[in-house]
Amino acid sequence: MDGTLTTPINEYLKQMRREIKVPDGMGTLEYVDSCLEGEAREQAHRRILEIETEAMEHMELSPGLVELLQFLQDNGIRTGVITRNNKLAVDHLINNVVSRQPQEHKGLFAFDPVLDRSFKPTKPSPDSLLYISRLWGIPPEALMMVGDHGDDLLCGVRAGSVAALLRYDDNRHFELQAHVAVDRIDQLVECLTLGFEASSAIADRDRAKAC
């Protein structure tokens, strides 16, 4: 959600990793749930929630998001959300950030479903995207997973879907994991209208890593 639907909150994510002492190469939730136990795990989850709550106060929509959502609605393309954020952050987006939009734009944010981190397993597992595929009755290869992190892209690739990267200065190293990369989210309108080349080498690289 953050870094895709909303602007990045990288400083808060770095603070979270630093305070909880997450090792390099592990995700924050992965580390907390698999490596910590008892009170240590509970304390870590409380601190994650505190930092996320602080970050909510700075939540802003990603530039170009309204334009993309308008295009998707006009063309009957459904939208859902898969996030490792907590439900409070998702509710804040809908009830506070979206509510400040002009009335004619509010209907663009009818995401369904919205899967927060209570849906297990979380990204990079493809389970959440495959769930949406079944729910909508649309094959996964007809879906696009858009995100700003390698785990978003892996989720898409492992589901057999198109993986699109919303590119920033500090996440360009994920570009090789994406079928398509854009600098503003509304640039996906052109990709969806004119088409694009999606290399099969992406899936091949992921299979190689899994072996």
VOBA-1610 file (N, C-alpha, C; in pm, whole numbers, padded with zeros to 5 digits, always signed):
BEGIN
Met+00083-00120+00000Met+00000+00000+00000Met+00087+00125+00000Asp+00171+00141+00107Asp+00261+00256+00106Asp+00370+00234+00001Gly+00400+00340-00073Gly+00494+00329-00184Gly+00425+00295-00315Thr+00296+00261-00309Thr+00220+00229-00430Thr+00094+00315-00435Leu-00002+00286-00349Leu-00121+00371-00341Leu-00089+00504-00274Thr+00005+00500-00181Thr+00047+00621-00111Thr+00196+00642-00129Thr+00244+00760-00094Thr+00386+00790-00108Thr+00466+00705-00008Pro+00593+00681-00036Pro+00674+00592+00049Pro+00691+00646+00191Ile+00707+00552+00286Ile+00737+00588+00425Ile+00868+00520+00467Asn+00967+00529+00380Asn+01090+00453+00399Asn+01159+00482+00531Glu+01158+00607+00576Glu+01227+00639+00701Glu+01163+00567+00819Tyr+01031+00553+00816Tyr+00964+00480+00923Tyr+00995+00331+00916Leu+01003+00277+00796Leu+01037+00136+00781Leu+01179+00108+00827Lys+01270+00200+00796Lys+01408+00185+00843Lys+01416+00193+00995Gln+01340+00285+01053Gln+01336+00297+01198Gln+01285+00168+01261Met+01181+00110+01201Met+01123-00014+01250Met+01227-00126+01251Arg+01297-00141+01140Arg+01398-00247+01128Arg+01512-00223+01227Arg+01551-00097+01242Arg+01662-00064+01331Arg+01627-00094+01477Glu+01510-00052+01520Glu+01472-00070+01660Glu+01448-00217+01695Ile+01393-00293+01600Ile+01364-00433+01627Ile+01483-00523+01597Lys+01586-00462+01534Lys+01710-00534+01502Lys+01685-00648+01404Val+01618-00614+01294Val+01589-00712+01189Val+01716-00738+01108Pro+01759-00863+01094Pro+01880-00892+01016Pro+01860-00858+00869Asp+01969-00822+00802Asp+01965-00800+00658Asp+01915-00925+00588Gly+01833-00905+00486Gly+01784-01018+00409Gly+01654-01077+00460Met+01604-01028+00574Met+01478-01076+00628Met+01377-00963+00633Gly+01251-00994+00609Gly+01145-00897+00626Gly+01115-00877+00773Thr+01062-00760+00806Thr+01035-00729+00947Thr+00935-00828+01008Leu+00820-00846+00943Leu+00720-00938+00998Leu+00770-01082+00997Glu+00844-01118+00894Glu+00901-01253+00887Glu+00992-01278+01007Tyr+01077-01180+01038Tyr+01170-01193+01151Tyr+01094-01203+01283Val+01000-01113+01304Val+00927-01109+01431Val+00849-01239+01452Asp+00781-01287+01349Asp+00695-01403+01366Asp+00770-01536+01367Ser+00888-01539+01305Ser+00959-01667+01298Ser+01079-01676+01392Cys+01131-01561+01439Cys+01253-01564+01519Cys+01234-01517+01663Leu+01128-01445+01690Leu+01103-01397+01826Leu+00990-01479+01890Glu+00993-01485+02022Glu+00891-01562+02093Glu+00842-01485+02213Gly+00724-01523+02262Gly+00672-01472+02387Gly+00664-01320+02394Glu+00713-01265+02505Glu+00705-01122+02530Glu+00784-01042+02427Ala+00897-01097+02381Ala+00978-01026+02282Ala+00899-01005+02153Arg+00824-01107+02113Arg+00742-01095+01991Arg+00630-00995+02012Glu+00565-01001+02128Glu+00456-00909+02157Glu+00505-00764+02161Gln+00621-00741+02221Gln+00678-00606+02227Gln+00710-00555+02087Ala+00765-00644+02003Ala+00799-00604+01867Ala+00673-00565+01789His+00567-00643+01802His+00442-00611+01732His+00383-00480+01783Arg+00395-00455+01913Arg+00345-00328+01966Arg+00423-00211+01909Arg+00556-00228+01900Arg+00638-00118+01847Arg+00611-00097+01698Ile+00592-00204+01624Ile+00556-00191+01482Ile+00429-00111+01468Leu+00328-00141+01549Leu+00201-00070+01542Leu+00218+00077+01577Glu+00302+00107+01677Glu+00326+00245+01716Glu+00389+00325+01602Ile+00488+00266+01536Ile+00556+00335+01426Ile+00462+00351+01307Glu+00383+00247+01279Glu+00286+00256+01169Glu+00183+00366+01197Thr+00140+00377+01321Thr+00042+00479+01357Thr+00100+00619+01338Glu+00227+00636+01374Glu+00293+00764+01353Glu+00304+00795+01203Ala+00338+00694+01124Ala+00353+00713+00979Ala+00221+00751+00913Met+00108+00705+00968Met-00023+00735+00911Met-00049+00885+00900Glu+00007+00960+00993Glu-00017+01104+00994Glu+00043+01174+00872His+00133+01106+00803His+00201+01164+00686His+00158+01095+00557Met+00049+01019+00561Met+00004+00943+00446Met-00055+01035+00339Glu-00005+01023+00216Glu-00056+01100+00102Glu-00072+01007-00017Leu-00167+01036-00102Leu-00188+00953-00221Leu-00069+00965-00316Ser-00039+00854-00381Ser+00068+00852-00480Ser+00031+00941-00599Pro+00123+01025-00647Pro+00093+01109-00764Pro+00049+01024-00884Gly-00060+01062-00946Gly-00110+00989-01062Gly-00208+00878-01029Leu-00230+00851-00898Leu-00318+00740-00861Leu-00461+00763-00908Val-00512+00883-00889Val-00650+00911-00928Val-00668+00890-01078Glu-00570+00934-01157Glu-00578+00919-01303Glu-00580+00770-01342Leu-00497+00690-01276Leu-00497+00547-01305Leu-00630+00484-01266Leu-00679+00514-01147Leu-00805+00455-01102Leu-00921+00496-01191Gln-00918+00620-01241Gln-01024+00664-01333Gln-01021+00581-01460Phe-00902+00557-01515Phe-00887+00474-01634Phe-00938+00333-01609Leu-00901+00276-01495Leu-00943+00139-01464Leu-01095+00130-01450Gln-01154+00227-01382Gln-01300+00226-01367Gln-01369+00243-01502Asp-01318+00334-01584Asp-01379+00358-01715Asp-01376+00234-01803Asn-01278+00147-01779Asn-01262+00028-01862Asn-01307-00100-01791Gly-01375-00084-01679Gly-01431-00200-01610Gly-01328-00295-01553Ile-01212-00241-01514Ile-01104-00323-01459Ile-01109-00316-01307Arg-01119-00431-01244Arg-01136-00438-01098Arg-01003-00411-01026Thr-01014-00365-00901Thr-00895-00336-00821Thr-00911-00394-00681Gly-00803-00445-00629Gly-00797-00493-00491Gly-00667-00447-00430Val-00653-00468-00301Val-00533-00428-00228Val-00478-00548-00153Ile-00347-00569-00167Ile-00273-00667-00087Ile-00164-00591-00015Thr-00168-00591+00118Thr-00072-00511+00193Thr-00027-00584+00319Arg+00095-00555+00361Arg+00142-00606+00490Arg+00119-00503+00600Asn+00046-00396+00568Asn+00006-00301+00671Asn-00102-00362+00758Asn-00124-00299+00875Asn-00232-00343+00962Asn-00364-00281+00916Lys-00474-00332+00969Lys-00606-00284+00929Lys-00627-00137+00963Leu-00565-00088+01071Leu-00579+00052+01108Leu-00526+00143+00998Ala-00413+00105+00937Ala-00355+00186+00830Ala-00444+00186+00708Val-00502+00070+00676Val-00594+00062+00562Val-00717+00148+00586Asp-00772+00138+00707Asp-00889+00218+00742Asp-00857+00367+00737His-00735+00404+00780His-00694+00545+00777His-00691+00596+00634Leu-00639+00513+00543Leu-00635+00552+00401Leu-00776+00582+00350Ile-00868+00491+00376Ile-01003+00507+00323Ile-01080+00617+00394Asn-01071+00620+00527Asn-01157+00709+00606Asn-01102+00850+00622Asn-00972+00868+00604Asn-00912+00999+00625Asn-00848+01057+00499Val-00767+00977+00430Val-00697+01028+00312Val-00793+01036+00193Val-00862+00926+00165Val-00956+00926+00052Val-01072+01023+00077Ser-01113+01036+00202Ser-01226+01122+00234Ser-01199+01269+00204Arg-01072+01306+00189Arg-01037+01444+00157Arg-01040+01471+00007Gln-01063+01367-00072Gln-01066+01383-00217Gln-01200+01445-00261Pro-01201+01508-00379Pro-01329+01560-00431Pro-01433+01449-00439Gln-01557+01484-00420Gln-01665+01385-00417Gln-01666+01296-00541Glu-01636+01354-00657Glu-01641+01276-00780Glu-01531+01172-00791His-01429+01180-00703His-01319+01084-00707His-01335+00972-00604Lys-01419+00991-00505Lys-01425+00895-00394Lys-01467+00756-00439Gly-01552+00748-00540Gly-01596+00619-00589Gly-01488+00540-00660Leu-01376+00604-00692Leu-01267+00534-00759Leu-01193+00439-00665Phe-01212+00457-00535Phe-01133+00382-00436Phe-01211+00264-00381Ala-01296+00205-00464Ala-01379+00091-00420Ala-01301-00039-00436Phe-01191-00051-00362Phe-01107-00171-00369Phe-01181-00289-00305Asp-01178-00402-00374Asp-01244-00521-00320Asp-01185-00646-00386Pro-01116-00729-00305Pro-01102-00721-00161Pro-00984-00633-00119Val-00977-00607+00012Val-00861-00544+00074Val-00804-00646+00173Leu-00686-00698+00143Leu-00624-00801+00226Leu-00508-00738+00302Asp-00523-00722+00435Asp-00413-00670+00516Asp-00328-00786+00566Arg-00239-00760+00661Arg-00145-00864+00701Arg-00207-00975+00785Ser-00335-00963+00817Ser-00401-01074+00885Ser-00425-01190+00788Phe-00416-01164+00657Phe-00425-01272+00558Phe-00289-01340+00552Lys-00286-01467+00584Lys-00161-01543+00587Lys-00162-01650+00479Pro-00045-01681+00420Pro+00083-01612+00439Pro+00087-01481+00361Thr+00167-01388+00410Thr+00181-01259+00346Thr+00276-01267+00227Lys+00284-01156+00153Lys+00383-01147+00045Lys+00522-01177+00101Pro+00609-01244+00025Pro+00604-01271-00119Pro+00528-01396-00161Ser+00465-01464-00066Ser+00380-01577-00106Ser+00276-01529-00205Pro+00243-01611-00307Pro+00141-01572-00404Pro-00001-01599-00358Asp-00018-01651-00237Asp-00150-01698-00193Asp-00256-01588-00199Ser-00221-01467-00158Ser-00318-01358-00157Ser-00365-01325-00298Leu-00273-01321-00393Leu-00310-01290-00531Leu-00389-01404-00593Leu-00353-01526-00560Leu-00429-01640-00611Leu-00570-01645-00551Tyr-00582-01599-00426Tyr-00714-01589-00365Tyr-00802-01490-00443Ile-00744-01374-00478Ile-00819-01276-00556Ile-00856-01332-00693Ser-00764-01406-00752Ser-00792-01469-00882Ser-00915-01559-00873Arg-00921-01640-00768Arg-01036-01729-00751Arg-01163-01650-00720Leu-01150-01548-00635Leu-01265-01467-00595Leu-01329-01398-00715Trp-01245-01344-00802Trp-01294-01272-00919Trp-01328-01363-01036Gly-01282-01488-01030Gly-01302-01576-01144Gly-01220-01535-01265Ile-01101-01480-01238Ile-01012-01433-01344Ile-00880-01509-01330Pro-00827-01569-01437Pro-00701-01643-01426Pro-00587-01551-01383Pro-00492-01600-01304Pro-00385-01514-01253Pro-00302-01449-01362Glu-00291-01513-01478Glu-00212-01454-01586Glu-00280-01330-01645Ala-00407-01307-01610Ala-00478-01187-01655Ala-00476-01077-01551Leu-00401-01097-01441Leu-00392-00998-01334Leu-00257-00928-01337Met-00254-00808-01281Met-00128-00735-01266Met-00109-00701-01118Met+00008-00734-01065Met+00045-00699-00929Met+00138-00579-00936Val+00098-00468-00873Val+00175-00345-00877Val+00231-00319-00738Gly+00360-00291-00729Gly+00420-00263-00599Gly+00553-00192-00612Asp+00613-00162-00498Asp+00741-00090-00496Asp+00852-00171-00434His+00826-00300-00404His+00924-00383-00335His+00939-00517-00405Gly+01053-00578-00387Gly+01077-00708-00448Gly+00976-00814-00406Asp+00926-00805-00283Asp+00828-00904-00238Asp+00695-00889-00312Asp+00659-00767-00351Asp+00539-00746-00433Asp+00556-00816-00568Leu+00674-00798-00625Leu+00701-00854-00756Leu+00707-01006-00752Leu+00768-01061-00647Leu+00774-01206-00633Leu+00634-01264-00617Cys+00549-01196-00542Cys+00411-01240-00527Cys+00345-01252-00664Gly+00363-01149-00747Gly+00303-01151-00879Gly+00360-01258-00969Val+00492-01268-00972Val+00558-01366-01059Val+00521-01509-01018Arg+00522-01536-00888Arg+00493-01671-00842Arg+00347-01710-00863Ala+00259-01609-00873Ala+00119-01638-00903Ala+00098-01658-01053Gly+00197-01621-01134Gly+00182-01629-01279Gly+00123-01504-01339Ser+00126-01393-01261Ser+00069-01266-01306Ser+00178-01172-01355Val+00137-01059-01411Val+00231-00954-01450Val+00275-00880-01324Ala+00405-00858-01309Ala+00460-00787-01194Ala+00509-00650-01239Ala+00450-00544-01183Ala+00484-00407-01222Ala+00547-00333-01104Leu+00660-00269-01129Leu+00732-00195-01026Leu+00705-00046-01039Leu+00663+00017-00928Leu+00659+00162-00920Leu+00796+00206-00871Arg+00871+00269-00958Arg+01014+00289-00940Arg+01044+00419-00865Tyr+01137+00410-00769Tyr+01191+00526-00698Tyr+01344+00517-00702Asp+01410+00622-00656Asp+01557+00622-00660Asp+01616+00506-00581Asp+01551+00467-00471Asp+01611+00367-00383Asp+01556+00226-00402Asn+01476+00202-00507Asn+01428+00064-00528Asn+01455+00014-00670Arg+01543+00083-00741Arg+01570+00045-00880Arg+01636-00093-00891His+01696-00141-00782His+01759-00273-00787His+01656-00384-00800Phe+01527-00352-00778Phe+01421-00452-00797Phe+01375-00461-00942Glu+01425-00372-01027Glu+01372-00362-01163Glu+01388-00493-01242Leu+01495-00568-01215Leu+01517-00693-01287Leu+01415-00800-01249Gln+01341-00778-01140Gln+01238-00873-01099Gln+01101-00838-01157Ala+01093-00727-01230Ala+00963-00678-01279Ala+00947-00703-01428His+00823-00727-01469His+00793-00734-01611His+00787-00595-01673Val+00747-00497-01593Val+00737-00359-01640Val+00765-00268-01521Ala+00827-00153-01547Ala+00859-00056-01441Ala+00819+00083-01488Val+00761+00161-01396Val+00717+00297-01428Val+00761+00391-01316Asp+00774+00520-01349Asp+00816+00620-01251Asp+00699+00690-01184Arg+00584+00687-01248Arg+00458+00736-01188Arg+00352+00630-01214Ile+00264+00612-01117Ile+00171+00501-01128Ile+00074+00517-01245Asp+00045+00642-01285Asp-00046+00660-01398Asp+00019+00628-01532Gln+00151+00605-01535Gln+00215+00559-01658Gln+00170+00417-01695Leu+00109+00347-01599Leu+00053+00216-01631Leu-00063+00226-01729Val-00126+00342-01739Val-00234+00360-01836Val-00182+00334-01976Glu-00066+00388-02008Glu-00008+00367-02141Glu+00027+00220-02161Cys+00083+00157-02057Cys+00118+00015-02068Cys-00006-00069-02095Leu-00115-00040-02027Leu-00236-00118-02043Leu-00307-00088-02175Thr-00287+00033-02226Thr-00352+00073-02351Thr-00276+00022-02473Leu-00144+00040-02471Leu-00062+00008-02588Leu+00003-00130-02580Gly+00008-00188-02460Gly+00074-00315-02442Gly+00222-00298-02412Phe+00287-00407-02372Phe+00429-00402-02337Phe+00485-00543-02347Glu+00616-00550-02355Glu+00686-00678-02360Glu+00713-00725-02217Ala+00666-00845-02182Ala+00689-00903-02050Ala+00778-01025-02068Ser+00904-01012-02029Ser+01002-01118-02053Ser+00975-01240-01966Ser+00982-01359-02025Ser+00968-01483-01949Ser+01089-01508-01861Ala+01198-01432-01884Ala+01319-01449-01803Ala+01294-01416-01657Ile+01194-01334-01628Ile+01162-01300-01489Ile+01127-01426-01412Ala+01032-01502-01465Ala+00991-01626-01399Ala+01104-01726-01394Asp+01187-01731-01499Asp+01300-01823-01501Asp+01398-01791-01389Arg+01424-01661-01364Arg+01516-01623-01257Arg+01460-01661-01121Asp+01328-01646-01102Asp+01268-01681-00975Asp+01274-01831-00952Arg+01251-01910-01056Arg+01259-02056-01041Arg+01401-02096-01005Ala+01499-02029-01065Ala+01638-02062-01036Ala+01673-02035-00890Lys+01621-01923-00834Lys+01647-01890-00695Lys+01584-01992-00601Ala+01471-02048-00642Ala+01400-02140-00554Ala+01463-02278-00552Cys+01548-02308-00650Cys+01607-02441-00660Cys+01725-02460-00564
//
